[in-house]
């Protein structure tokens, strides 16, 4: 039986099941986008999940927004527990992710950005992938569908599927393999998927440099590699925090992207304009490839 209750049972008192996945959603000032993301989560079936929204908006407009509240009520009627937290002052996105990770107890955590819509079934695919592959992290790279007519063969060239088991991989700024970052530009994965014969499972693991926007971790693996605790050394104006966390997990436990990607970038302006501190170089500058 699917873990999502249908409208037939919405009026019954909910009995929230223990989540297999904690969906961790940092947000700030994005009402319309957040409502779209929550609507995408409401279309997911298995596995059972819980949603934690951490709000760093300047006011309470998000909490009072009818569209956001409506989607929270839908999720709760489906027996998806939703927690809305206020987390201030702003100490940077790395600290915000560290705070969210502290709230999680499920075996897996999905870091989902507040401008990424998940296609129905995406959570189940990611969960199945990380269990089948036995690795520490899998991701669905966000796709900008305004670029659906913009094919970039030179950026798609680094694509390489994992042919056998996903193995640990050590990446640093100058490592071979970092050139794979171009795979996730524009709508490149959408074009790759259209010409790729997928296995019967319906998805294919491939080698990544890193993945942004929709990333599922084995929580124990993320904690074992320090999570986002490096935020204390970097200050608030940081970017690349997701790369640091993923590289640490990939080095010990392995990681992969999932093709096709059903994560759609809403292409809204960033809410983090100052990313003057590059977390990747700050953390790894004294840790060369070896």
Secondary structure as UniProt FT lines:
FT   HELIX           7..9
FT   TURN            10..11
FT   STRAND          21..27
FT   HELIX           31..42
FT   STRAND          49..55
FT   HELIX           61..64
FT   HELIX           66..77
FT   TURN            78..79
FT   STRAND          82..86
FT   HELIX           93..103
FT   STRAND          108..112
FT   TURN            114..115
FT   STRAND          116..118
FT   TURN            120..121
FT   HELIX           122..133
FT   STRAND          137..139
FT   HELIX           145..147
FT   TURN            148..149
FT   HELIX           153..156
FT   TURN            157..158
FT   TURN            173..174
FT   TURN            176..177
FT   HELIX           178..184
FT   TURN            186..187
FT   HELIX           188..194
FT   TURN            200..201
FT   STRAND          204..206
FT   STRAND          214..218
FT   HELIX           219..224
FT   TURN            225..228
FT   HELIX           229..233
FT   STRAND          238..239
FT   HELIX           241..253
FT   STRAND          255..259
FT   STRAND          263..265
FT   STRAND          277..278
FT   HELIX           279..284
FT   TURN            285..286
//
